[in-house]
Amino acid sequence: MIKFLIVALLTTLPVLAQTTPIPTPPVTDRERVQADRAKAAEDEKGAPSTRPWDRDADGKRPWERKSSKP
């Protein structure tokens, strides 16, 4: 019986002594979407308020009426 305990301790103690880093859980879809939305909101805050791609050559937006005055 004592021999069995000694063999059991000698085989299991090295395994128990090993330390492995705790794996981080994978990012869920919900967390990924929240991070994307937060990043987009942060980018929008830093973006200029006038967007040149929204405007024509005369500086008007496509849905704004063009004045006929020269």
C-alpha positions in Angstrom: 0.0 0.0 0.0 2.8 2.4 0.9 4.6 1.6 -2.4 1.4 2.4 -4.3 1.1 5.8 -2.5 4.7 6.6 -3.2 4.3 5.7 -6.9 1.1 7.7 -7.1 2.8 10.8 -5.5 5.8 10.5 -7.7 3.7 10.4 -10.8 1.2 13.1 -9.9 3.3 15.7 -8.1 5.2 16.9 -11.2 1.9 17.4 -13.0 0.4 19.3 -10.1 3.5 21.5 -9.9 3.2 22.8 -13.5 1.8 26.2 -13.8 0.0 27.2 -16.9 -1.1 30.7 -17.7 -4.9 31.1 -17.5 -6.2 31.3 -21.0 -8.2 34.3 -21.8 -11.7 33.5 -22.9 -12.4 34.2 -26.6 -14.1 37.5 -27.4 -17.8 37.0 -28.0 -19.6 38.5 -31.0 -21.4 41.0 -28.7 -18.1 42.3 -27.2 -16.7 42.6 -30.7 -19.7 44.6 -31.9 -19.5 46.8 -28.8 -15.8 47.5 -29.4 -16.4 48.3 -33.1 -19.2 50.7 -32.2 -17.1 52.4 -29.5 -14.2 52.8 -32.0 -16.5 54.2 -34.6 -17.9 56.7 -32.1 -14.4 57.7 -31.1 -13.4 58.1 -34.8 -16.5 60.2 -35.5 -15.7 62.6 -32.6 -12.2 63.2 -34.0 -13.4 63.5 -37.6 -13.9 66.9 -39.2 -17.5 68.0 -39.3 -17.4 68.9 -42.9 -16.9 66.0 -45.2 -15.6 66.9 -48.6 -16.9 63.8 -50.3 -20.5 65.0 -49.5 -20.2 68.2 -51.5 -20.1 69.1 -55.1 -17.5 71.4 -56.7 -19.4 74.5 -55.6 -19.5 73.3 -52.0 -23.2 72.3 -51.9 -24.5 69.0 -50.9 -26.3 67.0 -53.6 -29.7 67.5 -52.0 -29.3 71.2 -51.5 -30.9 73.5 -54.1 -28.6 75.2 -56.4 -29.1 78.9 -56.5 -29.5 80.4 -60.0 -27.8 83.6 -58.9 -24.4 84.2 -60.6 
